[in-house]
């Protein structure tokens, strides 16, 4: 997961960065499911949320470097998107036939506000 986050921060697009997380969730799905069904669940979820927050923060800063924001709003926006995307990505642990590209594009579009 750390490698996915590091790779994601250097990807040219949001979709490609998100795809790194999707690949981790599906490649290591069995291991992640065991961890999620153990006492380590909180740690796994927290690590994913933190990693997603870091990537999302970078996406927003890159897209809107002059954006003026209220700290409470910034924290809420990051947490909202990070928790939602983490939930979707961790749900993939149960699936074997995931279209990485399509899902990563959909999540990137949702994040950018273009999906809805």
C-alpha positions as CSV (number, residue, x, y, z in Angstrom):
1,X,0.0,0.0,0.0
2,X,2.9,2.3,0.8
3,X,4.2,1.7,-2.7
4,X,0.8,2.4,-4.3
5,X,0.7,5.7,-2.4
6,X,4.2,6.6,-3.5
7,X,3.5,5.6,-7.1
8,X,0.2,7.4,-7.0
9,X,1.7,10.6,-6.0
10,X,3.9,10.6,-9.1
11,X,1.3,9.5,-11.6
12,X,0.3,12.0,-14.4
13,X,-3.4,11.7,-13.7
14,X,-5.8,11.1,-10.8
15,X,-7.2,8.0,-12.6
16,X,-3.8,6.4,-12.8
17,X,-3.1,7.2,-9.2
18,X,-6.4,5.7,-8.0
19,X,-5.7,2.7,-10.2
20,X,-2.7,1.9,-8.1
21,X,-4.9,1.6,-5.0
22,X,-7.4,-0.6,-6.9
23,X,-4.6,-2.9,-8.0
24,X,-3.4,-3.3,-4.4
25,X,-6.9,-4.1,-3.2
26,X,-7.6,-6.7,-5.8
27,X,-4.1,-8.2,-5.9
28,X,-3.9,-8.6,-2.2
29,X,-7.6,-9.0,-1.7
30,X,-7.4,-12.3,0.3
31,X,-4.8,-10.9,2.7
32,X,-6.7,-7.6,3.1
33,X,-10.0,-9.5,3.8
34,X,-8.3,-11.6,6.5
35,X,-6.9,-8.3,8.0
36,X,-10.3,-6.6,7.8
37,X,-11.9,-9.6,9.5
38,X,-9.4,-9.4,12.3
39,X,-8.5,-7.1,15.1
40,X,-6.3,-5.2,12.6
41,X,-9.4,-3.8,10.8
42,X,-9.1,-0.3,12.3
43,X,-5.4,-0.1,11.4
44,X,-6.0,-1.3,7.8
45,X,-8.9,1.2,7.2
46,X,-6.9,4.0,8.9
47,X,-3.9,3.4,6.7
48,X,-6.0,3.4,3.5
49,X,-7.8,6.5,4.5
50,X,-4.6,8.3,5.3
51,X,-3.0,7.2,2.1
52,X,-6.1,8.3,0.1
53,X,-6.2,11.6,1.9
54,X,-2.6,12.3,1.0
55,X,-3.2,11.5,-2.7
56,X,-6.4,13.5,-2.8
57,X,-4.8,16.5,-1.1
58,X,-2.1,16.4,-3.8
59,X,-4.7,16.2,-6.6
60,X,-6.5,19.2,-5.3
61,X,-3.4,21.3,-4.7
62,X,-2.1,20.4,-8.2
63,X,-5.5,21.3,-9.8
64,X,-6.2,24.5,-7.7
65,X,-2.9,25.8,-6.3
66,X,-4.3,29.2,-5.4
67,X,-7.5,27.8,-3.8
68,X,-8.3,29.6,-0.6
69,X,-9.9,27.3,1.9
70,X,-11.1,27.2,5.5
71,X,-9.1,24.5,7.5
72,X,-12.3,22.9,8.8
73,X,-13.7,22.6,5.2
74,X,-10.5,21.3,3.9
75,X,-10.3,18.6,6.6
76,X,-14.0,17.6,6.0
77,X,-13.6,17.4,2.2
78,X,-10.4,15.3,2.4
79,X,-12.0,13.0,5.0
80,X,-15.2,12.6,3.0
81,X,-13.5,11.7,-0.2
82,X,-10.9,9.5,1.4
83,X,-13.4,7.5,3.5
84,X,-15.7,7.1,0.5
85,X,-13.0,6.0,-1.9
86,X,-11.5,3.7,0.7
87,X,-14.8,2.0,1.2
88,X,-15.3,1.5,-2.5
89,X,-11.7,0.2,-3.0
90,X,-11.8,-2.1,0.1
91,X,-15.0,-3.6,-1.2
92,X,-13.1,-4.7,-4.3
93,X,-11.2,-7.2,-2.1
94,X,-14.2,-9.5,-2.6
95,X,-14.2,-9.2,-6.4
96,X,-11.9,-10.9,-8.8
97,X,-13.0,-9.4,-12.2
98,X,-12.5,-5.7,-11.7
99,X,-12.1,-3.3,-14.7
100,X,-9.3,-1.3,-13.1
101,X,-9.3,1.4,-15.8
102,X,-13.0,2.0,-15.8
103,X,-13.3,2.2,-12.0
104,X,-10.3,4.4,-11.6
105,X,-11.7,6.8,-14.3
106,X,-15.1,6.8,-12.6
107,X,-13.6,7.6,-9.2
108,X,-11.3,10.3,-10.6
109,X,-14.4,11.8,-12.4
110,X,-16.3,11.7,-9.1
111,X,-13.4,13.4,-7.3
112,X,-13.2,16.1,-9.9
113,X,-17.0,16.8,-9.7
114,X,-17.6,15.7,-13.3
115,X,-19.4,12.5,-12.7
116,X,-22.5,14.1,-11.1
